[in-house]
Amino acid sequence: MKNIHAEFVKYGKSAKYWLRRCALLLPEIAREEIWREKGFSSIYDYAAKLAGMSKAMVDTALWVIRAVE
């Protein structure tokens, strides 16, 4: 049972890491409209289908980067 829990925790941490990495790329993807070039209807659709990100996650990522700039 401990192995299953440890595995779950490991994958959960990994998922969080990769979602943060994806979030950091979103402003550039938005600026260059890469989502449009790849045939998606919006950056939200792009992020949801390719990274499993919610609208709120996308909004937060874009807001944070704009606030920092």
OpenMM code with the backbone's topology and positions (N, CA, C; nanometers):
from openmm import Vec3, app, unit

residues = "MET LYS ASN ILE HIS ALA GLU PHE VAL LYS TYR GLY LYS SER ALA LYS TYR TRP LEU ARG ARG CYS ALA LEU LEU LEU PRO GLU ILE ALA ARG GLU GLU ILE TRP ARG GLU LYS GLY PHE SER SER ILE TYR ASP TYR ALA ALA LYS LEU ALA GLY MET SER LYS ALA MET VAL ASP THR ALA LEU TRP VAL ILE ARG ALA VAL GLU".split()
positions = [
    Vec3(0.0801, -0.1191, 0.0000),
    Vec3(0.0000, 0.0000, 0.0000),
    Vec3(0.0851, 0.1267, 0.0000),
    Vec3(0.1966, 0.1263, 0.0706),
    Vec3(0.2845, 0.2426, 0.0746),
    Vec3(0.3422, 0.2726, -0.0631),
    Vec3(0.3701, 0.1694, -0.1406),
    Vec3(0.4256, 0.1907, -0.2740),
    Vec3(0.3273, 0.2641, -0.3637),
    Vec3(0.2018, 0.2305, -0.3535),
    Vec3(0.1003, 0.2975, -0.4350),
    Vec3(0.0908, 0.4442, -0.3950),
    Vec3(0.0904, 0.4703, -0.2653),
    Vec3(0.0846, 0.6088, -0.2171),
    Vec3(0.2078, 0.6866, -0.2632),
    Vec3(0.3252, 0.6295, -0.2471),
    Vec3(0.4488, 0.6957, -0.2876),
    Vec3(0.4488, 0.7251, -0.4369),
    Vec3(0.4002, 0.6310, -0.5140),
    Vec3(0.3920, 0.6491, -0.6578),
    Vec3(0.2964, 0.7635, -0.6928),
    Vec3(0.1813, 0.7662, -0.6250),
    Vec3(0.0824, 0.8712, -0.6479),
    Vec3(0.1419, 1.0085, -0.6161),
    Vec3(0.2098, 1.0191, -0.5032),
    Vec3(0.2720, 1.1457, -0.4630),
    Vec3(0.3771, 1.1879, -0.5656),
    Vec3(0.4571, 1.0946, -0.6083),
    Vec3(0.5614, 1.1233, -0.7074),
    Vec3(0.4997, 1.1777, -0.8366),
    Vec3(0.3980, 1.1124, -0.8863),
    Vec3(0.3344, 1.1559, -1.0103),
    Vec3(0.2601, 1.2874, -0.9923),
    Vec3(0.2002, 1.3069, -0.8753),
    Vec3(0.1323, 1.4331, -0.8463),
    Vec3(0.2284, 1.5501, -0.8486),
    Vec3(0.3443, 1.5337, -0.7871),
    Vec3(0.4466, 1.6392, -0.7867),
    Vec3(0.4964, 1.6649, -0.9282),
    Vec3(0.5144, 1.5589, -1.0026),
    Vec3(0.5609, 1.5724, -1.1402),
    Vec3(0.4580, 1.6475, -1.2253),
    Vec3(0.3316, 1.6156, -1.2063),
    Vec3(0.2251, 1.6824, -1.2819),
    Vec3(0.2240, 1.8313, -1.2510),
    Vec3(0.2387, 1.8665, -1.1231),
    Vec3(0.2416, 2.0077, -1.0852),
    Vec3(0.3595, 2.0789, -1.1507),
    Vec3(0.4743, 2.0152, -1.1506),
    Vec3(0.5944, 2.0729, -1.2117),
    Vec3(0.5704, 2.1027, -1.3590),
    Vec3(0.5175, 2.0053, -1.4320),
    Vec3(0.4990, 2.0235, -1.5755),
    Vec3(0.3884, 2.1235, -1.6075),
    Vec3(0.2847, 2.1295, -1.5243),
    Vec3(0.1808, 2.2309, -1.5451),
    Vec3(0.2370, 2.3711, -1.5254),
    Vec3(0.3250, 2.3881, -1.4273),
    Vec3(0.3891, 2.5193, -1.4076),
    Vec3(0.4762, 2.5550, -1.5269),
    Vec3(0.5464, 2.4572, -1.5794),
    Vec3(0.6291, 2.4827, -1.6986),
    Vec3(0.5425, 2.5251, -1.8163),
    Vec3(0.4305, 2.4561, -1.8355),
    Vec3(0.3372, 2.4923, -1.9425),
    Vec3(0.2841, 2.6336, -1.9215),
    Vec3(0.2514, 2.6677, -1.7987),
    Vec3(0.1980, 2.8010, -1.7671),
    Vec3(0.2985, 2.9097, -1.8025),
    Vec3(0.4260, 2.8836, -1.7813),
    Vec3(0.5288, 2.9819, -1.8148),
    Vec3(0.5406, 3.0053, -1.9653),
    Vec3(0.5026, 2.9067, -2.0443),
    Vec3(0.5099, 2.9196, -2.1902),
    Vec3(0.3882, 2.9902, -2.2498),
    Vec3(0.2789, 2.9934, -2.1759),
    Vec3(0.1539, 3.0480, -2.2304),
    Vec3(0.1618, 3.1926, -2.2795),
    Vec3(0.2281, 3.2839, -2.2087),
    Vec3(0.2328, 3.4214, -2.2601),
    Vec3(0.2941, 3.4314, -2.3995),
    Vec3(0.4008, 3.3580, -2.4224),
    Vec3(0.4640, 3.3582, -2.5554),
    Vec3(0.3728, 3.2929, -2.6586),
    Vec3(0.3072, 3.1865, -2.6193),
    Vec3(0.2124, 3.1184, -2.7078),
    Vec3(0.0988, 3.2133, -2.7436),
    Vec3(0.0539, 3.2916, -2.6459),
    Vec3(-0.0523, 3.3896, -2.6704),
    Vec3(-0.0020, 3.5018, -2.7608),
    Vec3(0.1163, 3.5553, -2.7295),
    Vec3(0.1734, 3.6657, -2.8079),
    Vec3(0.1909, 3.6291, -2.9545),
    Vec3(0.2430, 3.5112, -2.9785),
    Vec3(0.2707, 3.4674, -3.1155),
    Vec3(0.1520, 3.3963, -3.1805),
    Vec3(0.0437, 3.3835, -3.1050),
    Vec3(-0.0776, 3.3157, -3.1523),
    Vec3(-0.0485, 3.1772, -3.2093),
    Vec3(0.0383, 3.1067, -3.1405),
    Vec3(0.0733, 2.9701, -3.1808),
    Vec3(-0.0506, 2.8819, -3.1772),
    Vec3(-0.1373, 2.9055, -3.0795),
    Vec3(-0.2606, 2.8265, -3.0685),
    Vec3(-0.3437, 2.8365, -3.1961),
    Vec3(-0.3455, 2.9554, -3.2570),
    Vec3(-0.4216, 2.9748, -3.3812),
    Vec3(-0.3541, 2.9010, -3.4977),
    Vec3(-0.2211, 2.9113, -3.5043),
    Vec3(-0.1451, 2.8436, -3.6101),
    Vec3(-0.1655, 2.6924, -3.6063),
    Vec3(-0.1873, 2.6392, -3.4876),
    Vec3(-0.2051, 2.4948, -3.4706),
    Vec3(-0.3503, 2.4512, -3.4857),
    Vec3(-0.4383, 2.5468, -3.5189),
    Vec3(-0.5768, 2.5129, -3.5502),
    Vec3(-0.6736, 2.5086, -3.4327),
    Vec3(-0.6357, 2.5684, -3.3200),
    Vec3(-0.7250, 2.5711, -3.2045),
    Vec3(-0.8108, 2.6970, -3.2080),
    Vec3(-0.9278, 2.6896, -3.1476),
    Vec3(-1.0202, 2.8027, -3.1501),
    Vec3(-0.9817, 2.9124, -3.0509),
    Vec3(-0.9044, 2.8782, -2.9494),
    Vec3(-0.8603, 2.9764, -2.8506),
    Vec3(-0.7404, 2.9219, -2.7745),
    Vec3(-0.6757, 3.0097, -2.7007),
    Vec3(-0.5647, 2.9643, -2.6168),
    Vec3(-0.6163, 2.8723, -2.5058),
    Vec3(-0.7410, 2.8935, -2.4657),
    Vec3(-0.8013, 2.8084, -2.3626),
    Vec3(-0.8196, 2.6656, -2.4151),
    Vec3(-0.8671, 2.6544, -2.5379),
    Vec3(-0.8849, 2.5245, -2.6010),
    Vec3(-0.7491, 2.4548, -2.6171),
    Vec3(-0.6512, 2.5302, -2.6612),
    Vec3(-0.5149, 2.4808, -2.6795),
    Vec3(-0.4602, 2.4238, -2.5477),
    Vec3(-0.4676, 2.5045, -2.4415),
    Vec3(-0.4126, 2.4631, -2.3126),
    Vec3(-0.4897, 2.3460, -2.2519),
    Vec3(-0.6205, 2.3454, -2.2705),
    Vec3(-0.7023, 2.2367, -2.2153),
    Vec3(-0.6723, 2.1050, -2.2849),
    Vec3(-0.6690, 2.1077, -2.4160),
    Vec3(-0.6500, 1.9821, -2.4905),
    Vec3(-0.5074, 1.9289, -2.4846),
    Vec3(-0.4093, 2.0186, -2.4818),
    Vec3(-0.2708, 1.9719, -2.4846),
    Vec3(-0.2085, 1.9526, -2.3468),
    Vec3(-0.2575, 2.0277, -2.2468),
    Vec3(-0.1951, 2.0188, -2.1142),
    Vec3(-0.2948, 1.9932, -2.0019),
    Vec3(-0.4232, 1.9836, -2.0351),
    Vec3(-0.5228, 1.9597, -1.9318),
    Vec3(-0.5440, 2.0783, -1.8390),
    Vec3(-0.5147, 2.1979, -1.8870),
    Vec3(-0.5264, 2.3181, -1.8048),
    Vec3(-0.6679, 2.3745, -1.8119),
    Vec3(-0.7164, 2.4219, -1.6991),
    Vec3(-0.8490, 2.4840, -1.6939),
    Vec3(-0.8404, 2.6298, -1.7400),
    Vec3(-0.9559, 2.6883, -1.7660),
    Vec3(-0.9620, 2.8297, -1.8040),
    Vec3(-0.9014, 2.9159, -1.6938),
    Vec3(-0.9323, 2.8829, -1.5697),
    Vec3(-0.8788, 2.9587, -1.4567),
    Vec3(-0.7265, 2.9515, -1.4513),
    Vec3(-0.6704, 2.8361, -1.4799),
    Vec3(-0.5245, 2.8211, -1.4797),
    Vec3(-0.4612, 2.9073, -1.5885),
    Vec3(-0.5236, 2.9088, -1.7049),
    Vec3(-0.4725, 2.9903, -1.8163),
    Vec3(-0.4824, 3.1379, -1.7801),
    Vec3(-0.5973, 3.1796, -1.7298),
    Vec3(-0.6152, 3.3198, -1.6902),
    Vec3(-0.5110, 3.3614, -1.5866),
    Vec3(-0.4885, 3.2765, -1.4889),
    Vec3(-0.3901, 3.3075, -1.3843),
    Vec3(-0.2503, 3.3193, -1.4434),
    Vec3(-0.2130, 3.2264, -1.5284),
    Vec3(-0.0799, 3.2288, -1.5897),
    Vec3(-0.0604, 3.3561, -1.6714),
    Vec3(-0.1580, 3.3930, -1.7501),
    Vec3(-0.1463, 3.5130, -1.8334),
    Vec3(-0.1477, 3.6391, -1.7483),
    Vec3(-0.2286, 3.6415, -1.6426),
    Vec3(-0.2359, 3.7573, -1.5548),
    Vec3(-0.1039, 3.7787, -1.4805),
    Vec3(-0.0478, 3.6725, -1.4277),
    Vec3(0.0772, 3.6829, -1.3515),
    Vec3(0.1884, 3.7378, -1.4388),
    Vec3(0.2012, 3.6876, -1.5577),
    Vec3(0.3087, 3.7341, -1.6469),
    Vec3(0.2865, 3.8813, -1.6834),
    Vec3(0.1633, 3.9210, -1.7120),
    Vec3(0.1352, 4.0612, -1.7428),
    Vec3(0.1670, 4.1505, -1.6238),
    Vec3(0.1351, 4.1059, -1.5040),
    Vec3(0.1608, 4.1839, -1.3835),
    Vec3(0.3107, 4.2021, -1.3618),
    Vec3(0.3884, 4.0995, -1.3919),
    Vec3(0.5333, 4.1061, -1.3750),
    Vec3(0.5967, 4.1983, -1.4791),
    Vec3(0.5436, 4.1938, -1.5998),
    Vec3(0.5980, 4.2788, -1.7069),
    Vec3(0.5674, 4.4232, -1.6761),
] * unit.nanometer
topology = app.Topology()
chain = topology.addChain("A")
for resn in residues:
    res = topology.addResidue(resn, chain)
    for name in ("N", "CA", "C"):
        topology.addAtom(name, app.Element.getBySymbol(name[0]), res)
